[in-house]
Amino acid sequence: MKIVPTISSDTTGPLGVAHLPRFWQKVILSEKGLLFSGYDFCGQGFDQMLLDGLGLDRDETLTFLKTVPTYFAFEKWILDKKGGKLDAQAVEKLNAAIRGYNHSDITRKSVLLLAGIEDKGDIKDAVNLNNFDDWMEFHASLK
């Protein structure tokens, strides 16, 4: 059975980094061969924003995650890489970028149409639209 990731990009762990738990879940699911088709385990959108925002090397991070650590071991690994502390301003900037990113009008319209939600133009942020898309994919996977 393949699993649709349903941890929101807005979710944080103890480090307070948005999207980090979702990123961890997607990579772990992919490593175990359980990631639902159509989901990037490490894409160029929020995933790359996360890596860039934290100053993490993509290959090194993915290599570590292939060991299938717990989420909290992943956070500890990040702290170890960053000398025991994250730059609070960098985290704040990253979180704002993730929470403030808007999808294109075409993507918004498509997601809302599939979810059966009237497009009034008031839901534009990618975090919520991605949540809606995940929930629809999750529900469809149950059939």
PAZAPA-4460 file (N, C-alpha, C; in steps of 0.05 Angstrom, whole numbers, plus 32768, in hexadecimal, padded with zeros to 4 digits):
% residues 143
    n_x    n_y    n_z   ca_x   ca_y   ca_z    c_x    c_y    c_z   seq   type   mol
   8011   7FE8   8000   8000   8000   8000   8012   8019   8000     1      M     A
   800B   802B   7FEF   801A   8045   7FED   800C   8059   7FFF     2      K     A
   801B   806B   800B   8010   807E   801E   8012   809A   8014     3      I     A
   7FFB   80A8   8016   7FFA   80C5   800F   8004   80D4   8028     4      V     A
   8019   80E5   8025   8022   80F5   803C   800D   810A   8043     5      P     A
   8005   810A   805C   7FF0   811E   8064   7FFA   8130   807A     6      T     A
   8014   8130   8080   801F   8144   8092   8020   815F   8082     7      I     A
   8014   8173   808D   8014   818D   807F   802F   819A   807E     8      S     A
   8034   81AA   806A   804D   81B9   8068   804F   81CE   807E     9      S     A
   8039   81D4   808A   8038   81E8   80A0   8040   81DC   80BB    10      D     A
   8040   81C1   80BC   8047   81B4   80D5   8065   81B6   80DC    11      T     A
   806A   81BB   80F5   8086   81BD   80FF   808A   81A8   8115    12      T     A
   80A4   81A3   811A   80AB   8192   8131   80B8   81A4   8145    13      G     A
   80C7   8199   8158   80D3   81A9   816D   80E6   81C0   8163    14      P     A
   80F2   81BC   814C   8104   81D1   8141   80F4   81E9   8136    15      L     A
   80DA   81E5   8132   80C9   81FB   8128   80CB   8200   810A    16      G     A
   80D5   81EC   80FB   80D9   81F0   80DE   80C1   81E5   80CE    17      V     A
   80B3   81F6   80C1   809C   81EE   80B0   80A6   81DC   809A    18      A     A
   8096   81C8   8093   809A   81B5   807E   80AE   819F   8084    19      H     A
   80BE   81A2   809A   80D2   818E   80A0   80C5   8172   80A6    20      L     A
   80B0   8170   80B6   80A4   8156   80BB   8099   8149   80A1    21      P     A
   808D   8159   808F   8082   814E   8076   8099   8144   8064    22      R     A
   80AE   8154   8063   80C5   814C   8053   80D0   8131   805D    23      F     A
   80D4   812F   8077   80DE   8116   8083   80CB   80FF   807C    24      W     A
   80B1   8103   807F   809E   80EE   8079   809F   80E5   805C    25      Q     A
   80A1   80F8   804A   80A1   80F1   802D   80BA   80E1   8026    26      K     A
   80D1   80E9   8030   80EA   80DC   802A   80EA   80BF   8036    27      V     A
   80E1   80BD   804F   80E0   80A3   805C   80CC   8090   804D    28      I     A
   80B5   809B   8046   80A2   808A   8037   80AE   8081   801C    29      L     A
   80BC   8093   800F   80C9   808C   7FF5   80DE   8077   7FF9    30      S     A
   80EE   807A   800E   8103   8066   8013   80F8   804B   8019    31      E     A
   80E1   804A   8025   80D4   8030   802B   80C2   8026   8014    32      K     A
   80C2   8035   7FFE   80B1   802D   7FE7   8093   8031   7FEC    33      G     A
   808C   8043   7FFE   8071   8047   8006   8064   8062   7FFE    34      L     A
   8074   8073   7FF1   806A   808D   7FE9   8057   808B   7FD2    35      L     A
   803F   8096   7FD5   802A   8096   7FC1   8035   80A2   7FA7    36      F     A
   802E   8095   7F91   8038   809F   7F77   802E   80BC   7F72    37      S     A
   803F   80CB   7F65   8039   80E6   7F5F   8045   80FA   7F73    38      G     A
   8050   80F0   7F89   805C   8101   7F9D   807A   8100   7F9B    39      Y     A
   8087   8117   7F99   80A4   8119   7F99   80AE   8114   7FB5    40      D     A
   80C2   8103   7FB8   80CD   80FF   7FD3   80E0   8117   7FDA    41      F     A
   80EA   8124   7FC6   80FB   813C   7FCB   80F9   814D   7FB2    42      C     A
   80E4   815D   7FB0   80DF   816D   7F99   80ED   8188   7F99    43      G     A
   80E7   8198   7F85   80F4   81B2   7F82   80E5   81C9   7F8F    44      Q     A
   80CD   81C3   7F9B   80BD   81D8   7FA7   80C4   81DB   7FC5    45      G     A
   80B1   81D5   7FD6   80B6   81D8   7FF3   80CE   81C8   7FFD    46      F     A
   80D2   81B0   7FF2   80E9   81A0   7FFB   8103   81AE   7FF6    47      D     A
   8107   81B9   7FDF   8120   81C8   7FD9   8121   81E2   7FE9    48      Q     A
   810A   81EF   7FEC   810A   8207   7FFD   8114   8201   8019    49      M     A
   810B   81EA   8024   8113   81E1   803E   8131   81DC   8040    50      L     A
   813B   81CD   802D   8158   81C7   802D   8168   81E1   802B    51      L     A
   8160   81F2   8018   816F   820B   8015   816C   821D   802D    52      D     A
   8154   821F   8038   8150   8230   8050   815F   8227   8068    53      G     A
   8164   820E   806B   8173   8203   8082   8191   8200   807B    54      L     A
   8198   8204   8061   81B4   8201   8059   81BD   81E4   805A    55      G     A
   81AB   81D2   8053   81B2   81B5   8053   81B8   81AB   8037    56      L     A
   81CD   819B   8035   81D4   818E   801C   81BF   8179   8015    57      D     A
   81B5   817B   7FFD   819F   8169   7FF4   81A8   814B   7FF6    58      R     A
   81BE   8145   7FE9   81C7   8129   7FE9   81CE   811E   8004    59      D     A
   81DB   812E   8014   81E2   8125   802F   81C9   8121   8040    60      E     A
   81B5   8133   803D   819C   8130   804D   818D   8117   8044    61      T     A
   818B   8113   802A   817D   80FB   8020   818B   80E1   8028    62      L     A
   81A6   80E2   8028   81B5   80CA   8031   81AF   80C4   804E    63      T     A
   81AE   80D9   805F   81A7   80D4   807B   818B   80C9   807E    64      F     A
   8178   80D5   8070   815C   80CC   8072   8158   80B0   8068    65      L     A
   8169   80A6   8056   8167   808B   804D   816D   8077   8063    66      K     A
   8178   8080   8079   817C   806E   8090   8162   806B   80A0    67      T     A
   814D   8079   8098   8132   8078   80A4   8133   807F   80C2    68      V     A
   813D   8097   80C8   813E   80A0   80E4   8122   80A9   80ED    69      P     A
   811F   80AA   8108   8106   80B7   8112   8107   80D4   810B    70      T     A
   80F0   80E1   810D   80EF   80FD   8107   8102   810D   811A    71      Y     A
   8101   8105   8133   8111   8114   8147   812F   810F   8143    72      F     A
   8137   80F8   8139   8153   80F2   8132   815B   8104   811A    73      A     A
   8148   8108   8108   814D   811A   80F1   8152   8136   80FA    74      F     A
   8141   8140   810C   8145   815B   8117   8161   815D   8125    75      E     A
   8168   8148   8135   8182   8148   8142   8198   8149   812E    76      K     A
   8196   813A   8119   81AA   8139   8104   81AE   8155   80F8    77      W     A
   8197   8163   80F3   8199   817E   80E9   81A7   8191   80FC    78      I     A
   81A0   818F   8116   81AD   819F   812A   81CB   8199   812B    79      L     A
   81D2   8180   8129   81EF   8179   8129   81FD   8186   8111    80      D     A
   81F0   8186   80FA   81FB   8192   80E2   81FE   81B0   80E5    81      K     A
   81ED   81BC   80F5   81EC   81D9   80F8   81FA   81E3   8111    82      K     A
   820A   81D1   811D   8219   81D9   8135   8208   81DC   814E    83      G     A
   81F2   81CE   814E   81E1   81CD   8166   81CB   81E2   8168    84      G     A
   81C9   81F3   8154   81B5   8209   8155   81AE   8212   8138    85      K     A
   8194   8216   8134   818B   8221   811B   818A   8240   811D    86      L     A
   818E   824D   8106   818C   826A   8105   816E   8271   8105    87      D     A
   8165   827D   811B   8149   8283   811F   813E   8294   8108    88      A     A
   814D   82A7   80FF   8144   82B8   80E9   8141   82A8   80CF    89      Q     A
   8153   8296   80CA   8151   8285   80B2   8138   8273   80B3    90      A     A
   8132   8268   80CB   811B   8258   80CE   8101   8268   80CA    91      V     A
   8101   8280   80D6   80EA   8292   80D3   80E6   8299   80B5    92      E     A
   80FB   829F   80A8   80F9   82A6   808B   80F0   828E   807B    93      K     A
   80FA   8276   8080   80F2   825E   8072   80D4   8259   8077    94      L     A
   80CC   825A   8091   80AF   8254   8097   809D   8269   8089    95      N     A
   80A5   8282   8089   8095   8296   807B   8093   8290   805D    96      A     A
   80A9   8287   8051   80AA   8281   8035   8097   826A   802E    97      A     A
   8098   8255   803F   8087   823E   803B   806A   8246   803E    98      I     A
   8064   8253   8054   8048   825A   805B   803D   826F   8048    99      R     A
   804E   827F   803C   8046   8295   802B   8046   828F   800D   100      G     A
   804E   8276   8006   8050   826F   7FE9   8034   826A   7FDE   101      Y     A
   802E   8276   7FC7   8015   8271   7FBA   8019   8261   7FA0   102      N     A
   8006   824F   7F9C   8006   8240   7F83   7FFC   8252   7F6C   103      H     A
   8001   824A   7F54   7FF6   8258   7F3D   7FD8   8256   7F3D   104      S     A
   7FCB   8268   7F2E   7FAE   8267   7F2B   7FA5   824D   7F20   105      D     A
   7FB4   8242   7F0D   7FAC   8229   7F00   7FAC   8212   7F15   106      I     A
   7FC1   8211   7F25   7FC3   81FC   7F39   7FAD   81FF   7F4E   107      T     A
   7FA8   8218   7F57   7F93   821E   7F6A   7F78   8214   7F60   108      R     A
   7F72   821C   7F47   7F58   8215   7F3C   7F55   81F6   7F39   109      K     A
   7F6A   81E9   7F32   7F6A   81CC   7F2E   7F65   81BE   7F49   110      S     A
   7F74   81C6   7F5D   7F71   81B9   7F78   7F55   81BD   7F83   111      V     A
   7F4C   81D6   7F81   7F31   81DC   7F8C   7F1B   81CE   7F7D   112      L     A
   7F1E   81CC   7F63   7F0A   81BE   7F52   7F09   81A0   7F5B   113      L     A
   7F20   8193   7F5D   7F21   8177   7F65   7F16   8173   7F81   114      L     A
   7F19   8187   7F93   7F0F   8185   7FAE   7EF1   818C   7FB0   115      A     A
   7EE6   8197   7F9A   7ECB   819F   7F9B   7EC6   81B9   7FAB   116      G     A
   7EDA   81CA   7FAB   7ED9   81E3   7FBA   7ED7   81FA   7FA6   117      I     A
   7EC3   820B   7FAB   7EC0   8222   7F99   7ED8   8234   7F9B   118      E     A
   7EE2   823C   7F84   7EFA   824E   7F83   7EF1   826B   7F85   119      D     A
   7EF3   8276   7F9D   7EEC   8292   7FA1   7F05   82A4   7FA0   120      K     A
   7F1C   8297   7F9B   7F35   82A6   7F9A   7F41   82AC   7FB5   121      G     A
   7F35   82A2   7FCB   7F3F   82A9   7FE5   7F53   8294   7FF0   122      D     A
   7F54   827C   7FE4   7F68   8268   7FED   7F7D   8267   7FD7   123      I     A
   7F94   8271   7FDD   7FAA   8272   7FCA   7FC3   8265   7FD3   124      K     A
   7FC6   8262   7FED   7FE0   8258   7FF7   7FE4   823B   7FF1   125      D     A
   7FFC   8234   7FEA   8003   8219   7FE2   8001   8205   7FF9   126      A     A
   8005   820E   8012   8003   81FB   8028   7FE7   81F0   802A   127      V     A
   7FD3   8201   802A   7FB7   81F8   802B   7FAF   81E9   8012   128      N     A
   7FB6   81F2   7FFB   7FAF   81E4   7FE3   7FBC   81C9   7FE2   129      L     A
   7FD5   81C7   7FEB   7FE2   81AC   7FEC   7FD3   819A   8000   130      N     A
   7FCB   81A5   8016   7FBB   8195   802A   7FA2   818A   801C   131      N     A
   7F93   819B   800E   7F7B   8193   8001   7F81   817C   7FED   132      F     A
   7F96   8180   7FDE   7F9E   816C   7FCA   7FA5   8151   7FD8   133      D     A
   7FB4   8153   7FEE   7FBC   813B   7FFD   7FA3   812C   8007   134      D     A
   7F90   813B   8012   7F78   812F   801D   7F67   8121   8008   135      W     A
   7F66   812D   7FF0   7F58   8121   7FDA   7F66   8108   7FD1   136      M     A
   7F80   810A   7FCE   7F90   80F2   7FC6   7F8E   80DC   7FDB   137      E     A
   7F8F   80E3   7FF4   7F8C   80CF   8009   7F71   80C1   8007   138      F     A
   7F5C   80D0   8004   7F41   80C5   8002   7F3F   80B3   7FEA   139      H     A
   7F4A   80BC   7FD3   7F49   80AC   7FBB   7F58   8092   7FBE   140      A     A
   7F6E   8092   7FCE   7F7E   807A   7FD1   7F70   8065   7FE1   141      S     A
   7F5B   806B   7FEF   7F4C   8058   7FFF   7F3A   8046   7FEF   142      L     A
   7F36   804D   7FD6   7F23   803E   7FC5   7F31   8026   7FB8   143      K     A
***
